[in-house]
Amino acid sequence: MPTAPPESVETLIEQGRVLLEEGDFRRAILCFRRAQAMAPFRKDVRLLMADAIDGRLASAEANLEQDFRDGDFAETRSGSRGGGQRRRRSSSGMTLAFLLRVAIGVIALVFAIVLINLVRDMMQATPAPGIASELGPAPPSPATSPAPVPEGSTSSGTVTTPAGTTAPVTPSISAPPSPPGFAELLQEARTVLAGDRYSDALALLEQARAAEGADASQVESLTAELYSRRGRQRYEAGSYAQALEDYQQADAHRPNDAETQYSLGWCHHALGRERRTAGNESAATDHFRQARQAFERSISLDPNLAKSYRSLGQTLILLNDREGAFQAWRRTIEIDPQSRDAERARNWLQSYNVSVPQ
């Protein structure tokens, strides 16, 4: 039995070209693919492969099933081009079968969609068993349900008396809600103050002050706390004049408080330094003197408040009272030798070459 001549790249290329000219793009691609496997770097094979692929994509048969078997390709490789060896299915028959399958698929899809919608409508119309009995009947719509009618009355707005006569119904008027009490207002003011909503807190404190059973001392204490809180924020932001106003308000609502006097002293101290930097020595000296008075007032209210002595010393230095400053710093160390204020007082004394108490 004669055997087919061995394949070569040129033979496969020639077969592929013939198939490409005949419009058999699939077989041409197979030929070029085998040729490319034998000679992967041949540019002409790659170009012919690209032409075959483009032709297949452009062909009306691009989506049809493979129309030949491996035996057909074996016959093609042997070089036989007889009509019996290249058995091809009828293009028109395959196209008709393909369109028939597409039509059947579309009909099945439409039927499935209709069936799904029908089942969904049935499920929505029929409640699940047990649900209606647990929840009871659905309440009437507010827009369509009639207003409740008092017992013994009619829908026309009259009531039937025991004698059988009718009389107009007098509508009942609900009592207005009672205003919040003092304790509620004070607690709400604390909550609002915690969120730094100072204007709202002040309004609530005014309501609490006027409420029945108000405790004026609690209102005054919380009001002073409000101004002290806002004054500290303004001081830390560098708004010393506004901070001074807040601490003055705090002092008015809670007088004789050592901490408030201490804060007032530092507001004047900071304003004095600003005025001195601006060249206004007179205004600076005035603020330093008021700072000294505030620190001395703080010390008189709490003689063991070490930070007031340390701050007094820093202010007296700016007023050229060195001896007074040294005494204030020594007192700071005596009150609490291990405190941060005592450490700062030692540093100040050492900077002036003054003996530091042990």
C-alpha positions in Angstrom: 0.0 0.0 0.0 1.6 3.3 -1.1 2.3 5.8 1.7 1.7 9.6 1.5 4.8 11.6 0.9 6.2 13.3 4.1 4.9 16.7 4.8 7.0 19.7 4.4 6.5 23.4 5.2 6.3 24.3 1.5 3.7 21.5 0.9 1.5 22.7 3.8 1.9 26.3 2.6 0.8 25.3 -0.9 -2.2 23.3 0.4 -3.2 26.2 2.6 -3.0 28.7 -0.3 -5.2 26.5 -2.5 -7.8 26.2 0.4 -7.6 29.9 1.0 -8.4 30.6 -2.7 -11.3 28.1 -2.5 -12.7 29.9 0.6 -12.1 26.9 2.8 -10.7 29.1 5.6 -10.8 26.5 8.4 -8.7 23.9 6.6 -6.4 26.6 5.4 -5.9 27.7 9.0 -5.1 24.1 9.9 -2.5 23.9 7.2 -0.8 27.1 8.2 -0.9 26.2 11.8 1.0 23.0 11.1 3.4 24.9 8.9 3.9 27.4 11.6 4.6 24.6 14.1 7.4 23.4 11.8 8.8 26.8 11.0 7.7 29.2 13.8 9.8 32.1 12.5 8.6 32.3 8.9 6.9 35.6 8.4 5.1 34.5 5.2 3.4 31.7 7.2 2.2 34.2 9.9 0.8 36.5 7.2 -1.0 33.7 5.4 -2.4 32.6 8.8 -3.7 36.1 9.4 -5.4 36.2 6.0 -7.1 32.9 6.7 -8.4 34.0 10.1 -9.7 37.3 8.6 -11.4 35.4 5.8 -13.0 33.1 8.3 -14.3 35.9 10.5 -15.7 37.6 7.4 -17.3 34.5 6.1 -21.0 33.8 6.6 -20.0 30.4 7.9 -17.9 31.8 10.8 -20.4 30.5 13.5 -21.2 27.2 11.9 -20.0 23.9 13.4 -16.8 22.3 12.1 -17.8 20.7 8.8 -15.1 18.2 8.5 -13.6 15.3 10.5 -10.0 14.4 11.1 -10.2 11.8 8.3 -11.2 14.6 5.9 -8.1 16.6 6.9 -6.0 13.4 6.4 -7.3 13.1 2.9 -6.5 16.8 2.3 -2.9 16.3 3.5 -2.4 13.5 1.0 -3.0 15.9 -1.8 -6.2 14.4 -3.0 -8.6 17.0 -4.1 -11.4 14.8 -5.4 -15.0 15.7 -4.8 -15.5 12.5 -2.7 -12.4 13.3 -0.5 -13.5 16.9 0.3 -17.0 16.1 1.7 -18.6 19.4 2.6 -22.0 19.9 4.1 -24.5 22.0 2.3 -24.1 25.6 3.4 -27.8 26.3 2.9 -28.9 23.2 5.0 -26.6 24.1 7.9 -27.8 27.7 7.9 -31.4 26.6 8.0 -30.7 24.2 10.9 -28.8 27.0 12.8 -31.7 29.4 12.4 -34.1 26.8 13.5 -32.2 26.2 16.7 -32.0 29.9 17.4 -35.8 30.3 16.9 -36.5 27.4 19.3 -34.2 28.9 21.9 -35.9 32.3 21.7 -39.3 30.7 22.0 -38.2 28.7 25.1 -36.7 31.9 26.7 -40.0 33.9 26.2 -42.0 31.0 27.6 -39.7 30.8 30.7 -40.1 34.6 31.3 -43.9 34.4 31.1 -44.0 31.5 33.4 -41.7 33.2 36.0 -43.9 36.4 36.0 -47.1 34.3 36.4 -45.6 32.4 39.4 -44.4 35.7 41.0 -47.9 37.3 40.6 -49.5 34.2 42.2 -47.1 34.4 45.2 -47.8 38.1 45.8 -51.5 37.6 45.6 -51.6 34.7 48.1 -50.0 35.3 51.6 -47.9 32.5 53.1 -49.9 30.2 55.6 -49.9 31.6 59.1 -48.7 35.1 58.3 -52.2 36.7 58.1 -53.4 34.9 61.3 -50.4 36.2 63.3 -50.5 39.8 62.2 -54.3 40.1 62.0 -56.1 42.1 59.3 -54.3 44.9 57.6 -55.0 48.3 59.1 -57.1 50.7 57.0 -55.3 53.3 55.0 -55.2 56.7 56.9 -56.5 58.4 53.8 -59.6 56.3 53.5 -60.4 55.1 57.1 -63.2 57.1 58.8 -62.4 59.0 62.0 -63.3 57.3 65.2 -66.8 58.1 66.5 -67.4 58.3 70.3 -69.7 55.7 71.8 -73.3 56.7 71.5 -72.6 59.3 68.8 -73.3 59.3 65.1 -71.1 60.1 62.2 -72.8 63.4 61.8 -71.2 64.9 64.9 -74.1 64.4 67.3 -74.6 62.1 70.3 -77.7 60.1 71.2 -79.0 61.0 74.7 -80.9 58.5 77.0 -84.1 60.2 76.0 -83.5 59.4 72.4 -82.7 62.9 71.3 -79.4 64.0 69.8 -77.0 66.7 70.9 -73.8 68.1 69.4 -70.6 66.5 70.4 -68.0 68.8 72.1 -64.5 67.9 70.8 -62.1 67.1 73.6 -58.9 69.2 73.8 -55.8 67.4 75.0 -53.8 69.3 77.7 -50.5 70.8 76.5 -47.3 69.0 77.5 -45.8 70.1 80.7 -42.6 72.2 80.4 -39.4 70.4 81.3 -38.4 70.8 84.9 -35.3 72.3 86.4 -33.3 69.0 86.6 -34.1 68.2 83.0 -33.0 71.6 81.8 -29.8 71.5 83.8 -28.9 68.0 82.5 -29.6 69.0 78.9 -27.4 72.1 79.4 -24.5 69.9 80.6 -24.9 67.6 77.6 -24.9 70.6 75.2 -22.0 72.1 76.9 -20.0 68.9 76.5 -20.3 69.5 72.7 -19.0 73.1 73.0 -22.4 74.5 71.9 -22.1 77.5 74.2 -25.0 79.6 72.9 -27.4 76.7 73.2 -26.1 75.9 76.7 -26.6 79.5 77.8 -30.2 79.5 76.5 -30.9 76.3 78.5 -29.3 77.8 81.6 -31.6 80.8 81.4 -34.6 78.5 81.1 -33.4 76.5 84.1 -32.9 79.7 86.1 -36.6 80.6 85.5 -37.9 77.0 86.0 -40.0 76.1 89.1 -37.8 74.9 91.9 -34.6 76.2 90.4 -31.4 76.0 92.4 -29.6 79.2 91.6 -26.2 78.0 92.9 -26.2 75.1 90.5 -27.1 77.4 87.6 -24.3 79.9 88.6 -21.7 77.1 89.0 -22.5 75.6 85.5 -22.5 79.1 83.9 -19.1 79.8 85.4 -17.9 76.4 84.1 -19.2 77.3 80.6 -17.3 80.6 80.5 -14.1 79.1 81.9 -14.3 76.3 79.3 -14.7 78.7 76.4 -12.1 81.1 77.8 -9.5 78.3 77.9 -10.2 77.4 74.3 -9.9 81.1 73.2 -6.7 81.5 75.2 -5.1 78.4 73.6 -6.1 79.9 70.2 -4.3 83.1 71.0 -7.5 85.2 71.4 -6.4 86.7 74.7 -8.8 89.6 74.8 -11.8 87.3 74.2 -10.5 84.8 76.7 -10.2 87.6 79.3 -13.8 88.5 78.8 -14.9 84.9 79.3 -12.9 84.6 82.5 -14.3 87.8 83.8 -17.8 86.4 83.3 -16.7 83.2 85.1 -15.5 85.3 88.0 -18.8 87.2 88.1 -20.8 83.9 88.3 -18.3 82.1 90.6 -16.4 84.7 92.7 -13.5 83.9 95.1 -12.3 81.0 92.9 -8.5 80.6 92.9 -8.3 78.9 89.5 -10.4 81.6 87.9 -8.1 84.3 89.3 -5.1 82.3 88.1 -6.5 82.2 84.6 -7.3 85.9 84.7 -3.7 86.6 85.6 -2.4 84.7 82.6 -4.8 86.6 80.2 -3.4 89.9 81.5 0.1 88.5 81.3 -0.3 87.5 77.7 -1.9 90.8 76.7 0.9 92.7 78.4 3.5 90.8 76.4 1.6 91.6 73.2 1.4 95.3 74.0 5.2 95.3 74.8 6.0 93.6 71.5 3.9 96.3 69.7 5.8 99.1 71.5 3.0 100.2 73.8 4.8 100.0 77.1 2.2 101.9 79.0 -0.6 99.4 78.1 1.8 96.5 78.7 2.7 97.7 82.2 -1.0 98.1 83.0 -1.7 94.5 82.0 1.3 93.2 84.0 0.0 95.0 87.1 -3.4 93.5 86.7 -1.8 90.1 86.2 0.1 90.5 89.5 -3.1 91.4 91.3 -4.9 88.4 89.9 -2.1 86.0 90.9 -1.9 87.6 94.4 -5.7 87.2 94.7 -5.4 83.5 93.7 -2.7 83.0 96.3 -4.8 84.6 99.0 -7.7 82.2 98.1 -5.4 79.1 98.0 -2.0 79.7 99.7 -0.8 76.2 98.5 -1.4 76.8 94.8 2.2 76.5 93.6 1.6 77.5 90.0 0.2 80.9 91.2 3.5 81.7 93.0 5.5 80.6 89.9 3.4 82.7 87.6 3.6 85.7 90.0 7.4 85.5 89.8 7.3 85.5 86.0 5.1 88.6 86.0 7.2 90.5 88.7 10.3 90.0 86.5 8.5 91.9 83.7 7.8 94.7 86.2 11.5 94.8 87.1 10.8 93.5 90.6 13.5 90.8 90.8 13.5 90.3 94.5 9.8 89.8 94.6 10.1 87.3 91.7 12.9 85.3 93.5 10.8 85.1 96.6 7.8 83.8 94.7 9.9 81.1 93.0 11.5 80.0 96.2 8.0 79.7 97.7 7.0 77.6 94.7 9.8 75.1 95.5 8.9 75.0 99.2 5.3 74.1 98.5 6.0 71.1 96.3 9.7 70.4 95.6 8.9 67.6 93.1 6.3 69.4 91.0 6.7 70.6 87.5 6.2 74.2 88.8 9.1 73.8 91.2 11.3 72.5 88.4 10.5 75.6 86.3 11.1 77.9 89.3 14.5 76.3 89.8 15.3 77.0 86.1 14.3 80.6 86.5 16.4 81.1 89.6 19.5 79.4 88.0 19.1 81.6 84.9 19.6 84.6 87.3 22.5 82.9 89.2 20.4 82.9 92.4 20.8 80.2 95.0 18.2 77.5 94.7 16.7 76.0 97.9 17.2 72.3 98.3 
